[in-house]
Amino acid sequence: MNNDEIHQANYLIDQQLRRLEKDFLEQGGLREGMFQARLAHRRQNRSPYPT
C-alpha cells in the first residue's frame, strides 16, 4: 500500500466510526432495541382481562 491508499483507508474507517457512533447515540444499542421490541410485543398481545 502506498501513502495515498493508507490515507484513504484511514479516512473511510474514520467516517464509518463516526456514523456508528451517531447511530448508536440516536438509536441505542442491540440490547435497547431488543427491549423495545419486547415491550411492543407485550403491548400488542396484552389480554384485556387481568389474570
FIDREN-683995 format. One record per residue: residue in three letters; x, y, z of N, C-alpha, C, O in turn. Coordinates in steps of 0.2 Angstrom, whole numbers, padded with zeros to 4 digits, always signed. Layout:
alaXYZXYZXYZXYZ
...
END
This chain:
met+0004-0006+0000+0000+0000+0000+0004+0006+0000+0009+0007+0004
asn+0002+0011-0004+0006+0017-0004+0003+0022+0001-0003+0021+0004
asn+0006+0028+0002+0003+0033+0007-0004+0035+0005-0008+0036+0010
asp-0006+0036-0001-0012+0038-0003-0018+0033-0001-0023+0035+0001
glu-0016+0027-0002-0021+0021-0001-0022+0021+0007-0027+0020+0009
ile-0016+0021+0010-0017+0021+0018-0021+0027+0020-0025+0026+0025
his-0020+0033+0018-0024+0039+0020-0031+0038+0018-0036+0040+0022
gln-0033+0035+0012-0040+0034+0010-0043+0029+0015-0049+0030+0017
ala-0040+0024+0016-0042+0018+0021-0044+0021+0028-0049+0020+0030
asn-0039+0025+0030-0040+0028+0037-0046+0033+0037-0050+0033+0041
tyr-0047+0037+0031-0052+0042+0031-0059+0038+0031-0064+0040+0034
leu-0059+0032+0027-0065+0029+0027-0067+0025+0033-0073+0025+0035
ile-0062+0023+0037-0063+0020+0043-0066+0025+0048-0070+0024+0052
asp-0063+0031+0048-0065+0036+0052-0072+0038+0051-0076+0040+0056
gln-0074+0039+0045-0081+0040+0043-0086+0035+0045-0091+0037+0048
gln-0084+0029+0045-0088+0023+0047-0089+0024+0055-0094+0023+0057
leu-0083+0025+0058-0084+0025+0066-0088+0031+0068-0092+0030+0072
arg-0088+0037+0064-0092+0042+0066-0099+0041+0065-0104+0043+0069
arg-0101+0037+0059-0108+0035+0058-0110+0030+0063-0116+0031+0065
leu-0106+0025+0065-0108+0021+0070-0110+0024+0077-0115+0022+0080
glu-0106+0029+0079-0107+0032+0085-0113+0036+0085-0117+0036+0089
lys-0114+0040+0079-0120+0044+0078-0127+0039+0079-0131+0041+0082
asp-0126+0034+0075-0132+0029+0075-0133+0026+0082-0139+0025+0084
phe-0128+0025+0086-0129+0022+0092-0132+0027+0097-0136+0025+0101
leu-0130+0033+0097-0132+0039+0101-0140+0040+0099-0144+0041+0104
glu-0142+0039+0093-0148+0041+0091-0153+0035+0092-0159+0036+0094
gln-0151+0029+0091-0155+0023+0091-0154+0018+0097-0158+0014+0098
gly-0148+0019+0100-0146+0014+0105-0143+0008+0103-0142+0008+0097
gly-0141+0004+0107-0138-0002+0105-0143-0008+0104-0149-0007+0104
leu-0140-0014+0103-0144-0020+0102-0148-0022+0108-0154-0023+0106
arg-0146-0021+0114-0150-0023+0119-0156-0019+0120-0161-0021+0122
glu-0155-0012+0119-0160-0007+0119-0165-0009+0114-0171-0008+0115
gly-0163-0010+0108-0168-0012+0103-0172-0018+0104-0178-0018+0103
met-0169-0023+0107-0172-0029+0109-0177-0028+0115-0183-0031+0114
phe-0175-0024+0119-0180-0022+0125-0186-0018+0122-0192-0020+0124
gln-0185-0014+0117-0191-0010+0114-0195-0015+0110-0201-0014+0111
ala-0192-0019+0107-0196-0024+0103-0200-0029+0108-0206-0030+0106
arg-0197-0031+0113-0201-0035+0118-0207-0031+0121-0212-0034+0122
leu-0206-0025+0123-0211-0021+0126-0217-0020+0120-0223-0020+0122
ala-0215-0019+0114-0220-0018+0109-0224-0024+0108-0230-0024+0107
his-0221-0030+0108-0224-0036+0108-0229-0037+0114-0234-0040+0113
arg-0227-0036+0120-0231-0037+0125-0237-0032+0125-0243-0034+0127
arg-0236-0026+0122-0242-0021+0122-0247-0024+0117-0253-0023+0118
gln-0245-0027+0111-0249-0029+0106-0253-0035+0108-0258-0037+0106
asn-0250-0039+0112-0253-0046+0114-0256-0046+0121-0257-0051+0124
arg-0257-0040+0124-0260-0039+0131-0267-0042+0131-0271-0039+0127
ser-0269-0046+0136-0275-0048+0136-0279-0042+0139-0277-0039+0144
pro-0286-0041+0137-0290-0036+0140-0292-0038+0147-0295-0034+0151
tyr-0292-0044+0149-0294-0047+0155-0288-0048+0160-0284-0052+0158
pro-0288-0045+0166-0282-0047+0170-0283-0054+0172-0288-0057+0173
thr-0277-0057+0174-0277-0064+0176-0277-0065+0183-0277-0070+0186
END
